[in-house]
Amino acid sequence: MATDPNHFRALMEKLNKLPPERVAEVEDFVDYLRLKDQDHALAMTAAKVSEPSFAKVWDNPDDAAYDAL
């Protein structure tokens, strides 16, 4: 992801004004956000990979009524 250099610079200036313990909190939060994105991507990939297996189970006349929902 490309970041605007001015935005990056402004963010760095703000970080430089924080005490070390707050910088550590910001770093932890950034790590949390990245992990959350990775978890979401993993869940989406797992759902996509499992679709063919579930299609065999879901593709039947009894469940046809749910297709319109």
A tleap script that builds the chain and sets N, CA, C and O, in Angstrom:
source leaprc.protein.ff14SB
mol = sequence {
  NMET ALA THR ASP PRO ASN HIE PHE ARG ALA
  LEU MET GLU LYS LEU ASN LYS LEU PRO PRO
  GLU ARG VAL ALA GLU VAL GLU ASP PHE VAL
  ASP TYR LEU ARG LEU LYS ASP GLN ASP HIE
  ALA LEU ALA MET THR ALA ALA LYS VAL SER
  GLU PRO SER PHE ALA LYS VAL TRP ASP ASN
  PRO ASP ASP ALA ALA TYR ASP ALA CLEU
}
set mol.1.N position { 0.850 -1.177 0.000 }
set mol.1.CA position { 0.000 0.000 0.000 }
set mol.1.C position { 0.894 1.238 0.000 }
set mol.1.O position { 1.736 1.411 0.881 }
set mol.2.N position { 0.704 2.070 -0.970 }
set mol.2.CA position { 1.471 3.308 -1.052 }
set mol.2.C position { 0.859 4.348 -0.123 }
set mol.2.O position { -0.359 4.517 -0.072 }
set mol.3.N position { 1.706 5.025 0.592 }
set mol.3.CA position { 1.242 6.053 1.522 }
set mol.3.C position { 1.779 7.400 1.064 }
set mol.3.O position { 2.925 7.525 0.633 }
set mol.4.N position { 0.928 8.389 1.169 }
set mol.4.CA position { 1.332 9.755 0.846 }
set mol.4.C position { 2.483 10.146 1.774 }
set mol.4.O position { 2.349 10.046 2.994 }
set mol.5.N position { 3.607 10.587 1.216 }
set mol.5.CA position { 4.758 10.950 2.062 }
set mol.5.C position { 4.424 12.013 3.109 }
set mol.5.O position { 4.951 11.965 4.221 }
set mol.6.N position { 3.565 12.959 2.775 }
set mol.6.CA position { 3.201 13.996 3.746 }
set mol.6.C position { 2.406 13.403 4.900 }
set mol.6.O position { 2.596 13.791 6.052 }
set mol.7.N position { 1.520 12.467 4.596 }
set mol.7.CA position { 0.732 11.806 5.643 }
set mol.7.C position { 1.653 10.988 6.540 }
set mol.7.O position { 1.534 11.017 7.765 }
set mol.8.N position { 2.570 10.263 5.915 }
set mol.8.CA position { 3.531 9.463 6.671 }
set mol.8.C position { 4.379 10.356 7.575 }
set mol.8.O position { 4.604 10.026 8.739 }
set mol.9.N position { 4.840 11.466 7.052 }
set mol.9.CA position { 5.665 12.397 7.826 }
set mol.9.C position { 4.877 12.957 9.013 }
set mol.9.O position { 5.405 13.051 10.122 }
set mol.10.N position { 3.616 13.329 8.781 }
set mol.10.CA position { 2.783 13.871 9.858 }
set mol.10.C position { 2.572 12.828 10.952 }
set mol.10.O position { 2.594 13.147 12.141 }
set mol.11.N position { 2.368 11.588 10.539 }
set mol.11.CA position { 2.187 10.515 11.513 }
set mol.11.C position { 3.465 10.292 12.320 }
set mol.11.O position { 3.413 10.099 13.534 }
set mol.12.N position { 4.594 10.318 11.648 }
set mol.12.CA position { 5.868 10.143 12.351 }
set mol.12.C position { 6.119 11.282 13.347 }
set mol.12.O position { 6.643 11.048 14.436 }
set mol.13.N position { 5.754 12.491 12.982 }
set mol.13.CA position { 5.906 13.625 13.899 }
set mol.13.C position { 5.055 13.424 15.143 }
set mol.13.O position { 5.492 13.711 16.257 }
set mol.14.N position { 3.850 12.934 14.950 }
set mol.14.CA position { 2.975 12.667 16.104 }
set mol.14.C position { 3.571 11.571 16.981 }
set mol.14.O position { 3.574 11.682 18.207 }
set mol.15.N position { 4.077 10.508 16.349 }
set mol.15.CA position { 4.690 9.420 17.114 }
set mol.15.C position { 5.913 9.905 17.897 }
set mol.15.O position { 6.135 9.484 19.033 }
set mol.16.N position { 6.689 10.774 17.295 }
set mol.16.CA position { 7.887 11.294 17.959 }
set mol.16.C position { 7.563 12.134 19.190 }
set mol.16.O position { 8.415 12.305 20.062 }
set mol.17.N position { 6.363 12.648 19.269 }
set mol.17.CA position { 5.953 13.462 20.414 }
set mol.17.C position { 5.402 12.623 21.567 }
set mol.17.O position { 5.202 13.131 22.671 }
set mol.18.N position { 5.160 11.347 21.308 }
set mol.18.CA position { 4.612 10.477 22.349 }
set mol.18.C position { 5.718 9.931 23.242 }
set mol.18.O position { 6.851 9.747 22.797 }
set mol.19.N position { 5.381 9.670 24.516 }
set mol.19.CA position { 6.356 9.001 25.379 }
set mol.19.C position { 6.521 7.539 24.927 }
set mol.19.O position { 5.626 6.985 24.288 }
set mol.20.N position { 7.643 6.928 25.251 }
set mol.20.CA position { 7.937 5.566 24.781 }
set mol.20.C position { 6.836 4.539 25.070 }
set mol.20.O position { 6.565 3.670 24.241 }
set mol.21.N position { 6.205 4.638 26.238 }
set mol.21.CA position { 5.162 3.654 26.563 }
set mol.21.C position { 3.951 3.799 25.635 }
set mol.21.O position { 3.286 2.810 25.326 }
set mol.22.N position { 3.671 5.003 25.200 }
set mol.22.CA position { 2.557 5.224 24.259 }
set mol.22.C position { 2.933 4.729 22.863 }
set mol.22.O position { 2.090 4.195 22.142 }
set mol.23.N position { 4.181 4.904 22.489 }
set mol.23.CA position { 4.642 4.392 21.192 }
set mol.23.C position { 4.491 2.869 21.174 }
set mol.23.O position { 4.096 2.287 20.164 }
set mol.24.N position { 4.808 2.237 22.301 }
set mol.24.CA position { 4.650 0.785 22.407 }
set mol.24.C position { 3.176 0.395 22.255 }
set mol.24.O position { 2.867 -0.620 21.631 }
set mol.25.N position { 2.274 1.186 22.817 }
set mol.25.CA position { 0.840 0.925 22.671 }
set mol.25.C position { 0.410 1.047 21.211 }
set mol.25.O position { -0.369 0.235 20.713 }
set mol.26.N position { 0.921 2.061 20.539 }
set mol.26.CA position { 0.593 2.257 19.125 }
set mol.26.C position { 1.102 1.071 18.319 }
set mol.26.O position { 0.402 0.564 17.442 }
set mol.27.N position { 2.303 0.635 18.612 }
set mol.27.CA position { 2.864 -0.519 17.910 }
set mol.27.C position { 2.028 -1.775 18.142 }
set mol.27.O position { 1.775 -2.538 17.210 }
set mol.28.N position { 1.601 -1.986 19.383 }
set mol.28.CA position { 0.743 -3.129 19.693 }
set mol.28.C position { -0.578 -3.046 18.926 }
set mol.28.O position { -1.078 -4.056 18.431 }
set mol.29.N position { -1.135 -1.851 18.833 }
set mol.29.CA position { -2.401 -1.666 18.125 }
set mol.29.C position { -2.227 -1.940 16.632 }
set mol.29.O position { -3.083 -2.571 16.012 }
set mol.30.N position { -1.131 -1.471 16.059 }
set mol.30.CA position { -0.861 -1.734 14.640 }
set mol.30.C position { -0.714 -3.237 14.413 }
set mol.30.O position { -1.233 -3.775 13.435 }
set mol.31.N position { -0.010 -3.909 15.311 }
set mol.31.CA position { 0.124 -5.366 15.195 }
set mol.31.C position { -1.237 -6.046 15.282 }
set mol.31.O position { -1.510 -6.990 14.540 }
set mol.32.N position { -2.088 -5.571 16.185 }
set mol.32.CA position { -3.442 -6.112 16.326 }
set mol.32.C position { -4.229 -5.940 15.027 }
set mol.32.O position { -4.896 -6.873 14.579 }
set mol.33.N position { -4.157 -4.764 14.423 }
set mol.33.CA position { -4.886 -4.509 13.172 }
set mol.33.C position { -4.398 -5.428 12.052 }
set mol.33.O position { -5.200 -5.965 11.288 }
set mol.34.N position { -3.093 -5.604 11.960 }
set mol.34.CA position { -2.542 -6.492 10.927 }
set mol.34.C position { -2.988 -7.925 11.155 }
set mol.34.O position { -3.346 -8.619 10.204 }
set mol.35.N position { -2.972 -8.377 12.396 }
set mol.35.CA position { -3.400 -9.740 12.717 }
set mol.35.C position { -4.885 -9.925 12.417 }
set mol.35.O position { -5.302 -10.967 11.910 }
set mol.36.N position { -5.664 -8.916 12.731 }
set mol.36.CA position { -7.100 -8.964 12.453 }
set mol.36.C position { -7.347 -9.104 10.945 }
set mol.36.O position { -8.194 -9.891 10.524 }
set mol.37.N position { -6.615 -8.349 10.148 }
set mol.37.CA position { -6.735 -8.445 8.690 }
set mol.37.C position { -6.317 -9.821 8.189 }
set mol.37.O position { -6.954 -10.382 7.298 }
set mol.38.N position { -5.253 -10.359 8.758 }
set mol.38.CA position { -4.789 -11.688 8.362 }
set mol.38.C position { -5.820 -12.751 8.720 }
set mol.38.O position { -6.078 -13.664 7.936 }
set mol.39.N position { -6.416 -12.626 9.921 }
set mol.39.CA position { -7.436 -13.582 10.348 }
set mol.39.C position { -8.641 -13.532 9.426 }
set mol.39.O position { -9.210 -14.567 9.079 }
set mol.40.N position { -9.031 -12.320 9.030 }
set mol.40.CA position { -10.173 -12.158 8.128 }
set mol.40.C position { -9.857 -12.784 6.772 }
set mol.40.O position { -10.694 -13.484 6.202 }
set mol.41.N position { -8.671 -12.539 6.262 }
set mol.41.CA position { -8.269 -13.105 4.972 }
set mol.41.C position { -8.232 -14.626 5.042 }
set mol.41.O position { -8.639 -15.298 4.095 }
set mol.42.N position { -7.753 -15.170 6.142 }
set mol.42.CA position { -7.704 -16.611 6.315 }
set mol.42.C position { -9.114 -17.202 6.352 }
set mol.42.O position { -9.374 -18.234 5.733 }
set mol.43.N position { -10.013 -16.554 7.070 }
set mol.43.CA position { -11.399 -17.037 7.146 }
set mol.43.C position { -12.065 -16.995 5.774 }
set mol.43.O position { -12.791 -17.920 5.408 }
set mol.44.N position { -11.824 -15.935 5.018 }
set mol.44.CA position { -12.415 -15.823 3.683 }
set mol.44.C position { -11.854 -16.892 2.750 }
set mol.44.O position { -12.592 -17.468 1.950 }
set mol.45.N position { -10.568 -17.157 2.847 }
set mol.45.CA position { -9.943 -18.191 2.021 }
set mol.45.C position { -10.486 -19.565 2.383 }
set mol.45.O position { -10.788 -20.370 1.502 }
set mol.46.N position { -10.610 -19.830 3.665 }
set mol.46.CA position { -11.145 -21.117 4.106 }
set mol.46.C position { -12.581 -21.305 3.624 }
set mol.46.O position { -12.957 -22.399 3.204 }
set mol.47.N position { -13.377 -20.254 3.683 }
set mol.47.CA position { -14.764 -20.344 3.210 }
set mol.47.C position { -14.798 -20.618 1.717 }
set mol.47.O position { -15.588 -21.438 1.249 }
set mol.48.N position { -13.950 -19.940 0.976 }
set mol.48.CA position { -13.916 -20.119 -0.479 }
set mol.48.C position { -13.471 -21.534 -0.843 }
set mol.48.O position { -14.038 -22.148 -1.746 }
set mol.49.N position { -12.475 -22.046 -0.155 }
set mol.49.CA position { -11.962 -23.384 -0.433 }
set mol.49.C position { -12.993 -24.452 -0.090 }
set mol.49.O position { -13.054 -25.486 -0.756 }
set mol.50.N position { -13.796 -24.221 0.929 }
set mol.50.CA position { -14.761 -25.233 1.358 }
set mol.50.C position { -16.070 -25.194 0.566 }
set mol.50.O position { -16.898 -26.094 0.710 }
set mol.51.N position { -16.274 -24.167 -0.268 }
set mol.51.CA position { -17.517 -24.062 -1.035 }
set mol.51.C position { -17.829 -25.304 -1.864 }
set mol.51.O position { -18.967 -25.771 -1.833 }
set mol.52.N position { -16.871 -25.860 -2.602 }
set mol.52.CA position { -17.203 -27.055 -3.397 }
set mol.52.C position { -17.697 -28.228 -2.545 }
set mol.52.O position { -18.606 -28.952 -2.950 }
set mol.53.N position { -17.105 -28.411 -1.384 }
set mol.53.CA position { -17.543 -29.501 -0.506 }
set mol.53.C position { -18.957 -29.268 0.003 }
set mol.53.O position { -19.775 -30.186 0.044 }
set mol.54.N position { -19.234 -28.026 0.392 }
set mol.54.CA position { -20.571 -27.711 0.885 }
set mol.54.C position { -21.605 -27.722 -0.238 }
set mol.54.O position { -22.777 -28.011 -0.001 }
set mol.55.N position { -21.180 -27.412 -1.446 }
set mol.55.CA position { -22.119 -27.394 -2.565 }
set mol.55.C position { -22.759 -28.766 -2.745 }
set mol.55.O position { -23.940 -28.860 -3.079 }
set mol.56.N position { -21.993 -29.821 -2.527 }
set mol.56.CA position { -22.532 -31.178 -2.641 }
set mol.56.C position { -23.634 -31.410 -1.612 }
set mol.56.O position { -24.617 -32.098 -1.889 }
set mol.57.N position { -23.467 -30.837 -0.434 }
set mol.57.CA position { -24.449 -31.012 0.638 }
set mol.57.C position { -25.643 -30.085 0.426 }
set mol.57.O position { -26.789 -30.489 0.626 }
set mol.58.N position { -25.379 -28.857 0.026 }
set mol.58.CA position { -26.437 -27.854 -0.095 }
set mol.58.C position { -27.268 -27.985 -1.361 }
set mol.58.O position { -28.420 -27.554 -1.392 }
set mol.59.N position { -26.702 -28.569 -2.398 }
set mol.59.CA position { -27.391 -28.645 -3.681 }
set mol.59.C position { -28.341 -29.840 -3.690 }
set mol.59.O position { -28.038 -30.895 -4.248 }
set mol.60.N position { -29.500 -29.646 -3.057 }
set mol.60.CA position { -30.498 -30.714 -3.021 }
set mol.60.C position { -31.891 -30.086 -2.960 }
set mol.60.O position { -32.026 -28.922 -2.582 }
set mol.61.N position { -32.910 -30.832 -3.322 }
set mol.61.CA position { -34.272 -30.276 -3.360 }
set mol.61.C position { -34.765 -29.764 -1.998 }
set mol.61.O position { -35.510 -28.785 -1.938 }
set mol.62.N position { -34.357 -30.412 -0.921 }
set mol.62.CA position { -34.821 -29.991 0.408 }
set mol.62.C position { -34.341 -28.590 0.759 }
set mol.62.O position { -35.043 -27.843 1.440 }
set mol.63.N position { -33.160 -28.234 0.301 }
set mol.63.CA position { -32.594 -26.926 0.614 }
set mol.63.C position { -32.853 -25.880 -0.469 }
set mol.63.O position { -32.415 -24.737 -0.337 }
set mol.64.N position { -33.552 -26.251 -1.526 }
set mol.64.CA position { -33.802 -25.327 -2.632 }
set mol.64.C position { -34.563 -24.082 -2.172 }
set mol.64.O position { -34.374 -23.006 -2.738 }
set mol.65.N position { -35.404 -24.208 -1.172 }
set mol.65.CA position { -36.176 -23.068 -0.679 }
set mol.65.C position { -35.257 -21.981 -0.122 }
set mol.65.O position { -35.600 -20.800 -0.162 }
set mol.66.N position { -34.112 -22.366 0.387 }
set mol.66.CA position { -33.182 -21.393 0.968 }
set mol.66.C position { -32.387 -20.644 -0.096 }
set mol.66.O position { -31.811 -19.595 0.192 }
set mol.67.N position { -32.347 -21.164 -1.315 }
set mol.67.CA position { -31.593 -20.513 -2.385 }
set mol.67.C position { -32.147 -19.134 -2.721 }
set mol.67.O position { -31.406 -18.264 -3.180 }
set mol.68.N position { -33.435 -18.928 -2.499 }
set mol.68.CA position { -34.081 -17.660 -2.844 }
set mol.68.C position { -33.914 -16.605 -1.747 }
set mol.68.O position { -34.283 -15.449 -1.951 }
set mol.69.N position { -33.380 -16.974 -0.617 }
set mol.69.CA position { -33.235 -16.016 0.495 }
set mol.69.C position { -32.109 -15.059 0.280 }
set mol.69.O position { -31.862 -14.197 1.123 }
savepdb mol mol.pdb
quit
